[in-house]
Amino acid sequence: MRLNHEAIELAIPSYLEKELAATLGRPGGFLTTSAAFIRLAQAASRRLVVMTPFIDAGGFRWLRRLFEATPADCQKIVVLRDTDRYMVELGVQHADWLSALQVSVRDYHQSHTVGAGRALPIETFHAKVVVADDTLAYVGSANLLNSSEGLSLETGLLVGGAAAVQVARLVDAVLRVARPL
């Protein structure tokens, strides 16, 4: 039997969620990762950027829902690591909606020459970041994986103000280095 993780997340709170609900003094409160991501998508007016090093079939569905929740005229960018691993997904399975929603895909997986002083001859990322314009950002542990949306404990922070500006500056630098597909 295949479980509908969205229904489970809404219908049956986790043990941890019950414990956190009993905790006093939670400034800002707690959101599910899905709810936080939708808040970011809805807050974006100029640009929504999603950086995730790992994505699976469930993650592509999650990504589509995020970009569908973003205003139509908003720039939509996803940054992946080593997109060669996702060529079938990007070029065949999800090409239609990526194109229809005008999603730009970038690859941040750069080669360095051996002996350049790096432990490994590649440069990439492990960060999980979603940024709406430069006003609201998520920095946390959630990859765009089926397990990250309702099965695993994922933690992250939604930040605004100066912190969101700093996250946006980091993302801008990544976008200048990442290879567009």
Secondary structure, DSSP 4 states (H G I P E B T S, - for coil): ----HHHHHHHS--HHHHHHHT-S--TT----HHHHHHHHHHH-SSEEEEE-S-B-HHHHHHHHHHHHTS-TTSEEEEEES-GGGGHHIIIIISHHHHHHTTEEEEE--EE--TTSS-SSSEE----EEEEETTTEEEEES--BSGGGTTTS---EEEEEHHHHHHHHHHHHHHHHHSEE-
